[in-house]
Amino acid sequence: MHLGLIHPEGEYGPRSATLLGEMAMSTAPHRGSLSVDAALFAVAAMWASTFTLFKIAWHDIDPVAFTGIRFAAMLAFSVGVLASSKHRVRPRRDDIPLLVASGLTGYFLYQMGFVLGLERTSALASAILISTHPIFSVLFMRLVRRERPTRNEALGVAVSFVGVAVFLRFWSAFGAARPGDLFSLGAAASFGAYGVINQPLTKRYPSRELMAYGLAVGGLLIALVGIPAMVHQDWTSIGGPAWTILLYAIVGPVYVAYALWNWAIRRRGIPRTVVYGFLVPVLGGALAVVALNEPLRPEQVVGAVLVVTGLVLTRLRWDRESSPALAGAPGSGQSSSAAR
């Protein structure tokens, strides 16, 4: 089957080659777009799983000991991956302050805030507060004037945040507020700053280097802080499920998820990436319904719809600019090659 592009003389002529090239160009951006969406959805799913799984593991393991041994193992794993790679990008002297800030915000401050917050407040309030990290990303991005969100992106972020608040019933979630709320909010601000700090670094360093350097700073600090708790932990009393969750936590929600997150920021930019963070409490709530038999309330359905609506809003302008047919149209100001 030749799709009607047969040259009159029976061969593929210049016209057919041109059309085939245009078809390939028109499908490539969409394939790339779907890859980024799939990666971001996987990240949201991994992060959403932590609220339920970590609470289960913490029945057997002290949260600080759990986090300390988790990051000590991740640091060793990342060093091993970096050492086994044939081509390594050494950090530039000018980038060292950014790399240190990346490790402090994305690993030490965020993870310690997440753990201490989740331990000291309700999972519901923690999920609401941590889900505000896209707002902090947009605010920090505006402060440094690196990338200004479009009207659709800003609207999408706002709609998604309202959806998260409705999904988690914000009007009753804070009735029993605890000191851990401050830790959770600080964790959200730290991760919001992490995305902005890492955006220029993702253009100069592969994911394995960024992970290794970030863990060398933040992960090492977490491991050091966790030493007393790890020493006092009775490791012989830990059951199989807790060990399984710990092994999953070492590779999935941070090492793999952060690598995909940084890759998506490099491909799509901050506003169109961080909005996927709003999916985390929605997916976490769905996991609780399935795994813990929690009832599904009408406001959760409404909230989930609002989150998806916000995601669609942030994508509308990007999809239009990414389409070669639209980007290369007369008066568009762009060629199809520029849109790739």
MITORNU-249019 format. One record per residue (C-alpha): x, y, z; residue in one letter. Coordinates in steps of 0.05 Angstrom, whole numbers, plus 5000, padded with zeros to 4 digits. Each point is the difference from the previous one (the first is absolute). Example, Ala and Ser with C-alpha at 12.3 -4.5 7.8 and 13.67 -1.06 7.14 Angstrom:
BEGIN
<site x="5246" y="4910" z="5156" residuo="A"/>
<site x="5027" y="5069" z="4987" residuo="S"/>
! end
This chain:
BEGIN
<site x="5000" y="5000" z="5000" residuo="M"/>
<site x="5031" y="5066" z="4978" residuo="H"/>
<site x="4949" y="5050" z="5028" residuo="L"/>
<site x="4985" y="5028" z="4930" residuo="G"/>
<site x="5070" y="5031" z="4994" residuo="L"/>
<site x="5022" y="4960" z="4939" residuo="I"/>
<site x="5035" y="5041" z="4947" residuo="H"/>
<site x="4966" y="4997" z="4932" residuo="P"/>
<site x="5059" y="4960" z="4973" residuo="E"/>
<site x="4993" y="4948" z="5055" residuo="G"/>
<site x="5054" y="5027" z="5047" residuo="E"/>
<site x="5000" y="5046" z="5060" residuo="Y"/>
<site x="5013" y="5069" z="4973" residuo="G"/>
<site x="5022" y="5064" z="5033" residuo="P"/>
<site x="4929" y="5019" z="5017" residuo="R"/>
<site x="4987" y="4935" z="5037" residuo="S"/>
<site x="5066" y="5006" z="5037" residuo="A"/>
<site x="4980" y="5070" z="5023" residuo="T"/>
<site x="4933" y="4976" z="5024" residuo="L"/>
<site x="5030" y="4941" z="5037" residuo="L"/>
<site x="5049" y="5047" z="5033" residuo="G"/>
<site x="4944" y="5046" z="5022" residuo="E"/>
<site x="4961" y="4941" z="5028" residuo="M"/>
<site x="5060" y="4977" z="5040" residuo="A"/>
<site x="5011" y="5070" z="5027" residuo="M"/>
<site x="4927" y="5008" z="5020" residuo="S"/>
<site x="4999" y="4934" z="5040" residuo="T"/>
<site x="5068" y="5007" z="5034" residuo="A"/>
<site x="4981" y="5058" z="5047" residuo="P"/>
<site x="4936" y="4964" z="5021" residuo="H"/>
<site x="5040" y="4936" z="5016" residuo="R"/>
<site x="5047" y="5042" z="5041" residuo="G"/>
<site x="4942" y="5035" z="5035" residuo="S"/>
<site x="4969" y="4933" z="5019" residuo="L"/>
<site x="5067" y="4976" z="5027" residuo="S"/>
<site x="5006" y="5060" z="5046" residuo="V"/>
<site x="4927" y="4992" z="5023" residuo="D"/>
<site x="5011" y="4926" z="5015" residuo="A"/>
<site x="5064" y="5016" z="5039" residuo="A"/>
<site x="4965" y="5054" z="5041" residuo="L"/>
<site x="4941" y="4955" z="5014" residuo="F"/>
<site x="5048" y="4945" z="5024" residuo="A"/>
<site x="5034" y="5051" z="5046" residuo="V"/>
<site x="4933" y="5022" z="5029" residuo="A"/>
<site x="4980" y="4927" z="5011" residuo="A"/>
<site x="5065" y="4984" z="5036" residuo="M"/>
<site x="4995" y="5062" z="5045" residuo="W"/>
<site x="4926" y="4986" z="5014" residuo="A"/>
<site x="5017" y="4930" z="5024" residuo="S"/>
<site x="5045" y="5026" z="5055" residuo="T"/>
<site x="4944" y="5027" z="5044" residuo="F"/>
<site x="4970" y="4931" z="5009" residuo="T"/>
<site x="5062" y="4956" z="4995" residuo="L"/>
<site x="5043" y="5041" z="5047" residuo="F"/>
<site x="4947" y="5002" z="5053" residuo="K"/>
<site x="4997" y="4923" z="4996" residuo="I"/>
<site x="5076" y="4994" z="5005" residuo="A"/>
<site x="5004" y="5048" z="5058" residuo="W"/>
<site x="4961" y="4952" z="5044" residuo="H"/>
<site x="5065" y="4959" z="5002" residuo="D"/>
<site x="5054" y="5052" z="4985" residuo="I"/>
<site x="5013" y="5068" z="5032" residuo="D"/>
<site x="4987" y="5053" z="4945" residuo="P"/>
<site x="5067" y="5034" z="5009" residuo="V"/>
<site x="5037" y="4933" z="5000" residuo="A"/>
<site x="4960" y="4979" z="4938" residuo="F"/>
<site x="5019" y="5064" z="4964" residuo="T"/>
<site x="5073" y="4997" z="5022" residuo="G"/>
<site x="5013" y="4930" z="4976" residuo="I"/>
<site x="4960" y="5013" z="4937" residuo="R"/>
<site x="5043" y="5059" z="4979" residuo="F"/>
<site x="5065" y="4967" z="5021" residuo="A"/>
<site x="4982" y="4942" z="4953" residuo="A"/>
<site x="4979" y="5049" z="4944" residuo="M"/>
<site x="5066" y="5038" z="5006" residuo="L"/>
<site x="5039" y="4935" z="4993" residuo="A"/>
<site x="4956" y="4979" z="4941" residuo="F"/>
<site x="5009" y="5067" z="4964" residuo="S"/>
<site x="5075" y="4999" z="5010" residuo="V"/>
<site x="5002" y="4930" z="4971" residuo="G"/>
<site x="4960" y="5020" z="4939" residuo="V"/>
<site x="5045" y="5061" z="4989" residuo="L"/>
<site x="5063" y="4959" z="5008" residuo="A"/>
<site x="4977" y="4948" z="4950" residuo="S"/>
<site x="4984" y="5051" z="4946" residuo="S"/>
<site x="5053" y="5010" z="4947" residuo="K"/>
<site x="4987" y="5073" z="4988" residuo="H"/>
<site x="4993" y="5047" z="5059" residuo="R"/>
<site x="4988" y="5074" z="5003" residuo="V"/>
<site x="5042" y="5032" z="5055" residuo="R"/>
<site x="4968" y="5058" z="5037" residuo="P"/>
<site x="5021" y="5069" z="4977" residuo="R"/>
<site x="5026" y="5046" z="5054" residuo="R"/>
<site x="4945" y="5051" z="4985" residuo="D"/>
<site x="4947" y="4947" z="5009" residuo="D"/>
<site x="5022" y="4976" z="5069" residuo="I"/>
<site x="4956" y="5050" z="5039" residuo="P"/>
<site x="4940" y="4978" z="4959" residuo="L"/>
<site x="5016" y="4926" z="5009" residuo="L"/>
<site x="5006" y="5010" z="5075" residuo="V"/>
<site x="4934" y="5039" z="5002" residuo="A"/>
<site x="4968" y="4945" z="4959" residuo="S"/>
<site x="5022" y="4947" z="5049" residuo="G"/>
<site x="4977" y="5040" z="5060" residuo="L"/>
<site x="4931" y="5019" z="4974" residuo="T"/>
<site x="4981" y="4938" z="4961" residuo="G"/>
<site x="5027" y="4948" z="5047" residuo="Y"/>
<site x="5017" y="5022" z="5071" residuo="F"/>
<site x="4949" y="5055" z="5013" residuo="L"/>
<site x="4944" y="4969" z="4959" residuo="Y"/>
<site x="5008" y="4929" z="5025" residuo="Q"/>
<site x="5009" y="5019" z="5073" residuo="M"/>
<site x="4940" y="5047" z="4996" residuo="G"/>
<site x="4959" y="4946" z="4967" residuo="F"/>
<site x="5017" y="4946" z="5051" residuo="V"/>
<site x="4994" y="5044" z="5062" residuo="L"/>
<site x="4936" y="5031" z="4973" residuo="G"/>
<site x="4967" y="4935" z="4982" residuo="L"/>
<site x="5018" y="4971" z="5068" residuo="E"/>
<site x="4973" y="5060" z="5039" residuo="R"/>
<site x="4936" y="5017" z="4963" residuo="T"/>
<site x="4944" y="4964" z="4963" residuo="S"/>
<site x="5015" y="4971" z="4932" residuo="A"/>
<site x="4943" y="5042" z="4972" residuo="L"/>
<site x="5028" y="5067" z="5024" residuo="A"/>
<site x="5071" y="4979" z="4980" residuo="S"/>
<site x="4976" y="4981" z="4930" residuo="A"/>
<site x="4965" y="5067" z="4991" residuo="I"/>
<site x="5060" y="5041" z="5023" residuo="L"/>
<site x="5053" y="4961" z="4961" residuo="I"/>
<site x="4957" y="5003" z="4937" residuo="S"/>
<site x="5010" y="5076" z="5000" residuo="T"/>
<site x="5072" y="4992" z="4974" residuo="H"/>
<site x="4981" y="5019" z="4928" residuo="P"/>
<site x="4976" y="5067" z="5028" residuo="I"/>
<site x="5068" y="5011" z="5032" residuo="F"/>
<site x="5035" y="4980" z="4935" residuo="S"/>
<site x="4961" y="5052" z="4961" residuo="V"/>
<site x="5012" y="5053" z="5053" residuo="L"/>
<site x="5075" y="4986" z="5003" residuo="F"/>
<site x="5003" y="4998" z="4924" residuo="M"/>
<site x="4969" y="5069" z="4997" residuo="R"/>
<site x="5048" y="5026" z="5052" residuo="L"/>
<site x="5061" y="4979" z="4960" residuo="V"/>
<site x="4965" y="5020" z="4935" residuo="R"/>
<site x="5026" y="4937" z="4966" residuo="R"/>
<site x="4934" y="4980" z="4968" residuo="E"/>
<site x="4933" y="5035" z="5004" residuo="R"/>
<site x="4939" y="4955" z="4999" residuo="P"/>
<site x="4948" y="5013" z="4946" residuo="T"/>
<site x="4928" y="5018" z="5018" residuo="R"/>
<site x="4978" y="4929" z="4987" residuo="N"/>
<site x="5056" y="4972" z="5043" residuo="E"/>
<site x="4984" y="5046" z="5058" residuo="A"/>
<site x="4926" y="4985" z="4994" residuo="L"/>
<site x="5014" y="4925" z="4996" residuo="G"/>
<site x="5042" y="5002" z="5063" residuo="V"/>
<site x="4945" y="5038" z="5037" residuo="A"/>
<site x="4944" y="4953" z="4976" residuo="V"/>
<site x="5041" y="4939" z="5018" residuo="S"/>
<site x="5015" y="5026" z="5070" residuo="F"/>
<site x="4925" y="5014" z="5011" residuo="V"/>
<site x="4987" y="4929" z="4977" residuo="G"/>
<site x="5050" y="4972" z="5051" residuo="V"/>
<site x="4968" y="5041" z="5055" residuo="A"/>
<site x="4930" y="4976" z="4982" residuo="V"/>
<site x="5024" y="4928" z="4992" residuo="F"/>
<site x="5031" y="5000" z="5069" residuo="L"/>
<site x="4942" y="5039" z="5033" residuo="R"/>
<site x="5043" y="5058" z="5023" residuo="F"/>
<site x="4941" y="5029" z="5040" residuo="W"/>
<site x="5007" y="4943" z="5051" residuo="S"/>
<site x="5071" y="4977" z="4990" residuo="A"/>
<site x="5030" y="5052" z="5046" residuo="F"/>
<site x="4951" y="4991" z="5057" residuo="G"/>
<site x="5053" y="4960" z="5038" residuo="A"/>
<site x="5062" y="5038" z="4975" residuo="A"/>
<site x="5066" y="4978" z="5030" residuo="R"/>
<site x="5071" y="5028" z="5003" residuo="P"/>
<site x="5018" y="4955" z="4942" residuo="G"/>
<site x="4962" y="5047" z="4954" residuo="D"/>
<site x="5058" y="5048" z="5001" residuo="L"/>
<site x="5048" y="4945" z="4981" residuo="F"/>
<site x="4956" y="4980" z="4942" residuo="S"/>
<site x="4994" y="5071" z="4975" residuo="L"/>
<site x="5075" y="5009" z="5005" residuo="G"/>
<site x="5009" y="4935" z="4961" residuo="A"/>
<site x="4955" y="5028" z="4944" residuo="A"/>
<site x="5040" y="5064" z="4997" residuo="A"/>
<site x="5065" y="4962" z="4998" residuo="S"/>
<site x="4979" y="4955" z="4942" residuo="F"/>
<site x="4972" y="5060" z="4963" residuo="G"/>
<site x="5068" y="5033" z="5005" residuo="A"/>
<site x="5034" y="4935" z="4979" residuo="Y"/>
<site x="4965" y="5001" z="4932" residuo="G"/>
<site x="5020" y="5071" z="4986" residuo="V"/>
<site x="5072" y="4989" z="5022" residuo="I"/>
<site x="5007" y="4937" z="4959" residuo="N"/>
<site x="4971" y="5028" z="4935" residuo="Q"/>
<site x="5067" y="5028" z="4974" residuo="P"/>
<site x="5038" y="4940" z="5027" residuo="L"/>
<site x="4959" y="4951" z="4961" residuo="T"/>
<site x="5026" y="5031" z="4936" residuo="K"/>
<site x="5073" y="4988" z="5019" residuo="R"/>
<site x="4999" y="4935" z="5039" residuo="Y"/>
<site x="4969" y="4931" z="4987" residuo="P"/>
<site x="4952" y="4973" z="5052" residuo="S"/>
<site x="5050" y="4952" z="5031" residuo="R"/>
<site x="5048" y="5058" z="5014" residuo="E"/>
<site x="4946" y="5044" z="5030" residuo="L"/>
<site x="4975" y="4943" z="5044" residuo="M"/>
<site x="5070" y="4983" z="5024" residuo="A"/>
<site x="5019" y="5072" z="5015" residuo="Y"/>
<site x="4934" y="5015" z="5034" residuo="G"/>
<site x="5003" y="4938" z="5043" residuo="L"/>
<site x="5072" y="5014" z="5017" residuo="A"/>
<site x="4976" y="5064" z="5034" residuo="V"/>
<site x="4929" y="4989" z="5023" residuo="G"/>
<site x="4999" y="4924" z="5005" residuo="G"/>
<site x="5064" y="4999" z="5041" residuo="L"/>
<site x="4971" y="5051" z="5049" residuo="L"/>
<site x="4937" y="4958" z="5007" residuo="I"/>
<site x="5041" y="4937" z="5014" residuo="A"/>
<site x="5041" y="5037" z="5052" residuo="L"/>
<site x="4939" y="5028" z="5035" residuo="V"/>
<site x="4969" y="4931" z="5001" residuo="G"/>
<site x="5059" y="4965" z="5033" residuo="I"/>
<site x="4974" y="5004" z="5072" residuo="P"/>
<site x="4931" y="4973" z="4979" residuo="A"/>
<site x="5032" y="4945" z="4958" residuo="M"/>
<site x="5044" y="4979" z="5058" residuo="V"/>
<site x="4941" y="4994" z="5048" residuo="H"/>
<site x="4955" y="4965" z="4949" residuo="Q"/>
<site x="4987" y="4926" z="5013" residuo="D"/>
<site x="5011" y="4975" z="4929" residuo="W"/>
<site x="4986" y="4927" z="5018" residuo="T"/>
<site x="4927" y="5015" z="5016" residuo="S"/>
<site x="4983" y="5028" z="4931" residuo="I"/>
<site x="4951" y="4960" z="4959" residuo="G"/>
<site x="5004" y="4982" z="4926" residuo="G"/>
<site x="4951" y="5054" z="4976" residuo="P"/>
<site x="5040" y="5056" z="5033" residuo="A"/>
<site x="5065" y="4974" z="4968" residuo="W"/>
<site x="4966" y="4997" z="4932" residuo="T"/>
<site x="4975" y="5071" z="5007" residuo="I"/>
<site x="5069" y="5023" z="5020" residuo="L"/>
<site x="5032" y="4967" z="4939" residuo="L"/>
<site x="4947" y="5033" z="4955" residuo="Y"/>
<site x="5012" y="5067" z="5034" residuo="A"/>
<site x="5074" y="4997" z="4985" residuo="I"/>
<site x="4992" y="4995" z="4924" residuo="V"/>
<site x="4930" y="5024" z="4982" residuo="G"/>
<site x="4973" y="5065" z="5030" residuo="P"/>
<site x="5067" y="5037" z="5001" residuo="V"/>
<site x="5053" y="4970" z="4954" residuo="Y"/>
<site x="4956" y="4982" z="4941" residuo="V"/>
<site x="4947" y="5053" z="5012" residuo="A"/>
<site x="5049" y="5058" z="5008" residuo="Y"/>
<site x="5037" y="4979" z="4937" residuo="A"/>
<site x="4935" y="5000" z="4960" residuo="L"/>
<site x="4979" y="5066" z="5032" residuo="W"/>
<site x="5064" y="5035" z="4980" residuo="N"/>
<site x="4996" y="4971" z="4930" residuo="W"/>
<site x="4929" y="5026" z="4993" residuo="A"/>
<site x="5020" y="5070" z="5024" residuo="I"/>
<site x="5055" y="5001" z="4948" residuo="R"/>
<site x="4951" y="4979" z="4945" residuo="R"/>
<site x="4939" y="5040" z="5020" residuo="R"/>
<site x="5018" y="5055" z="5049" residuo="G"/>
<site x="4977" y="5013" z="5071" residuo="I"/>
<site x="4926" y="5022" z="4994" residuo="P"/>
<site x="4980" y="4942" z="4955" residuo="R"/>
<site x="5037" y="4950" z="5044" residuo="T"/>
<site x="4987" y="5019" z="5072" residuo="V"/>
<site x="4924" y="5000" z="4991" residuo="V"/>
<site x="5004" y="4924" z="4998" residuo="Y"/>
<site x="5017" y="5004" z="5074" residuo="G"/>
<site x="4926" y="5014" z="5011" residuo="F"/>
<site x="4985" y="4929" z="4978" residuo="L"/>
<site x="5038" y="4972" z="5060" residuo="V"/>
<site x="4945" y="5009" z="5054" residuo="P"/>
<site x="4947" y="4980" z="4950" residuo="V"/>
<site x="5036" y="4935" z="4983" residuo="L"/>
<site x="5017" y="4991" z="5073" residuo="G"/>
<site x="4927" y="5005" z="5018" residuo="G"/>
<site x="4982" y="4949" z="4946" residuo="A"/>
<site x="5053" y="4953" z="5027" residuo="L"/>
<site x="4970" y="5007" z="5070" residuo="A"/>
<site x="4931" y="4983" z="4972" residuo="V"/>
<site x="5026" y="4936" z="4968" residuo="V"/>
<site x="5051" y="4978" z="5052" residuo="A"/>
<site x="4967" y="5024" z="5064" residuo="L"/>
<site x="4926" y="4996" z="4979" residuo="N"/>
<site x="4988" y="5073" z="5014" residuo="E"/>
<site x="4934" y="5027" z="4972" residuo="P"/>
<site x="5000" y="5043" z="4937" residuo="L"/>
<site x="4964" y="5065" z="5012" residuo="R"/>
<site x="4967" y="5046" z="4948" residuo="P"/>
<site x="5048" y="5057" z="5014" residuo="E"/>
<site x="5058" y="4954" z="4983" residuo="Q"/>
<site x="4971" y="4987" z="4931" residuo="V"/>
<site x="4990" y="5076" z="4990" residuo="V"/>
<site x="5071" y="5014" z="5024" residuo="G"/>
<site x="5030" y="4948" z="4953" residuo="A"/>
<site x="4963" y="5030" z="4941" residuo="V"/>
<site x="5027" y="5069" z="5018" residuo="L"/>
<site x="5071" y="4974" z="5004" residuo="V"/>
<site x="4995" y="4968" z="4931" residuo="V"/>
<site x="4969" y="5065" z="4974" residuo="T"/>
<site x="5059" y="5039" z="5026" residuo="G"/>
<site x="5049" y="4952" z="4967" residuo="L"/>
<site x="4963" y="5009" z="4933" residuo="V"/>
<site x="5003" y="5076" z="5007" residuo="L"/>
<site x="5075" y="5000" z="5010" residuo="T"/>
<site x="5009" y="4956" z="4938" residuo="R"/>
<site x="4956" y="5038" z="4950" residuo="L"/>
<site x="5050" y="5054" z="4980" residuo="R"/>
<site x="5058" y="4951" z="5000" residuo="W"/>
<site x="4964" y="4951" z="4954" residuo="D"/>
<site x="4984" y="5057" z="4952" residuo="R"/>
<site x="5072" y="5023" z="4997" residuo="E"/>
<site x="5025" y="4929" z="4993" residuo="S"/>
<site x="4957" y="4984" z="4939" residuo="S"/>
<site x="5042" y="5009" z="4936" residuo="P"/>
<site x="4937" y="5012" z="4960" residuo="A"/>
<site x="4980" y="5058" z="5045" residuo="L"/>
<site x="5070" y="5025" z="5013" residuo="A"/>
<site x="5018" y="5002" z="4927" residuo="G"/>
<site x="4935" y="5032" z="4977" residuo="A"/>
<site x="5003" y="5068" z="4966" residuo="P"/>
<site x="5003" y="5056" z="5051" residuo="G"/>
<site x="5020" y="4954" z="5057" residuo="S"/>
<site x="5069" y="5031" z="5005" residuo="G"/>
<site x="5032" y="4931" z="5006" residuo="Q"/>
<site x="5024" y="4946" z="4954" residuo="S"/>
<site x="4986" y="4927" z="5013" residuo="S"/>
<site x="5073" y="4988" z="5016" residuo="S"/>
<site x="4997" y="5053" z="5055" residuo="A"/>
<site x="4941" y="4966" z="5032" residuo="A"/>
<site x="5036" y="4934" z="5010" residuo="R"/>
! end
